[in-house]
Amino acid sequence: MSVTIPTIACALALAATASLAPAQAEQSQATTWCNAREADGVSLDLQISGCTTVIQSGEVSNSNLASALSNRGNAYRVKGQHDRAIEDLDQAIKLNPNYANAFINRGVAYNAKGEYDHAIQDYDQAVKLNPNAAVAYYNRGLAYRAKSQLDRAIQEFDQVIKLDPNEADAFIKRGITYYAKGQHDHAIQDYDQAIRLNPSDADVFINRGIAYRAKGQFDRAIQDYDQATKLNPSDAVAYYNRGVAHSAKRQYDRAIQDYDQAINLKPTDAAFINRGLAYSEKNQLDRAIQDYDQAIKLNSNRAVAYYNRGLVYSAKRQYGRAIQDYDQAIKLDPSDADIFHERSLAKAKRGDKKGADADLAAARRIVPNIGR
């Protein structure tokens, strides 16, 4: 059993910050802060302060007030204060029901709360108000994918690409969605296009490498991971995935070097588990146990770490220790027939025929032919 890091997480896109005109000269600084975009270098707290001054002035039109509320809502959303964001965006929409960007940004806040249906409703309304708002289709695609409605998500990303065929991120997200459907060739085609549009994005090379690895094209995957590490030498995910590919080629020393680098950059239970597997394959059993110990310290809820450590203890003929690990693995994942089967073997080695037979029967209730 091995563990792989999933494809790169996706970020939701916000609608553009709305601009509002200052009602009076003394409000010009507050208005500037409220209108600020990320590139302007204005802090979120300063933007909130500026928008609050505009909102409380009582001297701006309903349209400008709606813009200020929307901008403040965006700032609260970025700070993780999603309920505060939704309150502001609710008010903005009441003041201006035709404000497509406010619906988009409220959808982003709902999405962050995991309320995907509410988010989709807001994106639906934004599309009605502005059928050319690519960001609304894009975010709606992400929401559908979060609901595992992958075909609907692909339709949304299709629409984004129609509206803006140079939007690399839409190709990336559609590629990730195709990968989730097991359509690796389609995923690779989308990653190819994203790379043509933005050849400096290390994440796309990682994702394409993952797709090639899923097709068993390990050398091609390694080439992509190589490029990712050149573009971003501090990206632990690239080293980790390259280690997985080297392991698949039974190049365990190369794999261990990559896992070492990944762990130095960002220690994860997955990296320790897979490095433990590589050490196991090299018959360095005590070294493997150390890695599984560390993986369990980082995450005590991963059945695979206990299972793999149990295998190593069994290989060392420490069957009692192995059974303890299998016990814990079964508590965490009682649907894995392999664990029951291995515990059956360990119990048999200890002379516990009754226990061994019971575990073998349990394994065969899950996978009828296991151990035959």
N, C-alpha and C positions, 0 to 999 in steps of 0.2 A: 504494500500500500504506500502511496506517495501523496504528497500534498502540493498543489500548485497555487500560486497567487492568482486571483482572478484578474481579468482585464482591467484596464485603468478606469477608475471612477470618473463619472461625468459631472460636470457643473451645469447648473441651470443658467440660462441667460436672462438678464434683466432688460427690460425696455429702456430706451434712452432716457436719461434724466431730463425732465421737463424744464424749460426756461420760463422765467416770469420776469416781468418788468418791474423795477422798483416804483412803489407808489410815491415816495418822497425821497429827496436827496439823502436825508439822514438814514434811510433804510438801505442805501446802496450796498454797504458792506455786508449786512445781513443777507441781502438778496444774492450777492456774489457767492457767499458761503453756501446758501441753500441750493443754488444752481450748480454747485461744483460737481465735477465728474472725477472719477478715480485718478485720472492722470493729472489733475490739478494739485494733488498733494494736500488737500484739505482733509483733516481728520473727521471721522464719523461724528464725534461729539460736537465738533465745531459746526458741521453741517446741520446737525439736529438743532443746535442753538440758533443758527441763522434762520432756519425754517420756522422755528418756534416764534422768533421775533416777528417774522412776516405774518404768521398765522394770527398772532395776538394783537397785531397792530390795528385791525379793524378798518384798514384803509386800502385794501386791495380788492379787485373784482373777484367774483365767484370763480372765474376761470383761473386767475392767478392763485387764489386760495386753494383750489383743487390741485394745482401744480405743486404748491408748497407742501400740502399734505401728502401727496404722492412721493415727493422727494424725501420727506422726513420718514415716511413709511419704509422706503427703500433702505435708508440708513439704519433704522431699527432692525430690519430684516437681516442686513449684513452683520449686525451685532448679535444676532441670534435671538432677538426679542420679537418673535414671530407674532405673538398676540398683539403687541403694541403696533406692529407694522400693519396688521389686518385692520385694527381700529382706524388708523389714519387713512388707509386705502378705502375702507368703507365710506368714510366721510368724503373723500375725494370723488368717489363714484356717485354719491348722493348729490353733490354739487354739480357734477358734470357726467351724466349718464352715458355720454357718447365718448368718454375718455378711454380709448382702447388701451393705452399704456398702463393706466391704473388697473385695469382688469388683468393685464399680463403680470404686473408686479404683485398683485394680490394672489394670483395663481402660483407664483414662485413661493410666496410665504406659506400658502396652504401645502404646497408640495414639500416644503421643508418640515412641516408638521406631520407628513405622511398621510395627509388628507387628499389623496389623489383624485377622487371624484370631484371634490370641490374645486381643485385646481383645474381639472379638465373643463368644468362648467365655465370658469373664468376665461380660459383660453378659447372656448367656443364663442363666447360673447365678443372677445377681442377680434376674432376672425370675422365675425359678422360685421363689426364696425370697420375693420380694415383688412380686407381679404389679401392684401399684399404684405401683411406683417409677418415676415419670415420667422421672427423670434417667437411668435405665438405658436406656429406649427412646430418649431423646434422643441419648445418646452412641452407642448402637448405630446410630442413623440416620446420625450423622456418620461412623462407621467404614465403613458400607456405601457412603456417598457417596465416601469416599476410595478405595474399591475400584471405583468407577464403577458400582456396582449401584444405579442411581438409583431404580428402582421399589421396591426393598426399603427404601431410605432413606425414601422418601415414606410407605411403610406405617408405619415407625417414628414419623415425625413426626405422622402421623394419630393414632396411639395416644397420643402425648403430649398432643395437643389434646383428645382425648376425656377424658383424665384431668384436664387443666387447660386449659379453653378460654380462660383469660385469660393464658396464657403467650405473650407476644408473640414471644419468641425462637424458639419452635417454628414460628410462622407465617413468621418471617424465613427460617429454615433450609429450610423446605419451599418457600418462594418461590424461594430460590436454587437449589434442586434442580430445581424446575420450569423455571427459566430455563435450567439446564444441559441439559434435555431439549428446549429450544426451544419450550416451552409458555409463551409470554410472557403470555398473558391470565391463565392460572392463577397465574403468578408475581405479576402485578399485583394480583390479588384477595387473595393472601396478604399482600402488602405493605400493601394498603389496611387490612386487618384489624389488622396490626401497628401501623400508624400510629394507628388508632383507640384501641388499647390503650396506646400510648406515643408520643404526638405530638411528643416532644422528642428522639427518636432520629434524629440526622442521617444515620446510615448507611442507615436504611431509605429515606429520600428519595433517597439516591444510588442504591441498588439499584433502586428503582422507576423512577428516571430512566433507568437503563441499559436496563431492560426496555422503556420507552416508546421509547427511541432505537432499539432493535432492531426495533421495529415501524414505524420511520420517522416517529414522532410527535415531531419534534424540539422543537417549541415546548412540548409537554407535558413533555418531558424537562427542558428548560431551567427550567421552573417548579419542578420538583423540586430541581434543583441550586441554584436561587436560595434555596429554603427551607433546604437543607442548609448553605449558606454563612451564612445568618442564624443558624442554630442552632449552628454550629461554624465561626467565621470562620478558624480555623487548620487546617482540613482540606484538604490539598493535593489529595486525590482528587476532591473536589467541583469545584474549579476546573478540574482537568484534564479531567474528563468534560464539564463545561459547554463547555470549549474544543472538544472533539471535536464536540459538538452544533452549536456555532456554525460550525465548519468544514464540517459537513455541509450547513448552510444557506448556505455560501459567504460567511459573514460573517467574513472572515479577520482584520480588525482586532480585532473583538470576541474572536475565538478567541485571537489573540496576547496580548491583555491577560490572558485567563484562564491561558494557559500561563505567562506571566510570573509571575503570582501563585503558581501551582503550583510553579514552579521556585524562587521565593524561599522558599517554605515547605519544600519537600522536592525537591531536584534528582533527577530520574530520567531514564534514557535515553529512556523513552517520551515524556516531556514535551518533551525536546529534539527527538526525531524528529518529533513532530507539529507542534511550532512550526516546524521546518524545512520541513515540508510546506506550512504556511500561508505562510511567506515565499516558497517556490517558486511558489505560486499567485499571489502578488503580484509575481512576477518579480524579487524581491530575492535573486538567486542567491547572491551572496557571503555574504549574511546566512544563507541556508539552509545553506551549506557549513559555516559556523561552528557552527551547531547540530548538524549531523551529526558534526562533529569532536568536539564535547563529548559527544555520545551515545556515540561509540566509546570515548572515554576512560573513561566510566563503565562501559561494558559492551562489550568487544571481540568478543563472541560473538553479536551480533545481526545476522543477515544483512540485515535490512531497512535498517539504517543505512547499510551499504556500498552496497546497491542504490540507495537514494534519493540518496545522494551521487553515485553513478555517473550517475544520470539528470541531475543538475544539471551535472556536468562535461560530459556529452554536449550539454546545452542550451547550454553555453558553448563548444562545439566543441573541448573539450580531451579528445579521444577516447582518448588514451593513458592519461590519469589515470582516465578513466571505466572503461576496460578493467581497470585494476588493481583498482578497487573491485568490478567485476563478478566478477573472478577470486576475490576474497576472499569475496564473497557466495555464490558457487557452492561453495566449500570448506565453508562453513557450512551451506548448504542446497542440495544438488545435485538436489533434487526440484522446484525452482521453475522452471517453463518460462519465465516472464517474464524471468528473469535471463539465461538463455541467449539468448532472443530479442533483448534489448537489447544484449547483447554482440555478437551477430551484426550488428546494425545499426551499432554502433560500429566493428567490424572492417571492414565494408563501406565506411564513410566513410574509413577509412585505406587502402583499396585492397587489403585482405587478403581476396580473394574465397574462397580455399580455407578460411580460418578462419571466415569468415562463413557459408559453406555448412555447415560441420561443426556450428557452433553452432545454426543453424536446424534442421538435422536432429535434433540433440539435443533441442531445444525441442519438435519435433513428435512425438518418441517419447513425450513426457510429455503434451502437448496437441496432438492431430493437426491441428487447424485453426488453430493460432496463426499469426498473420502473414498469413493468406490474405485 
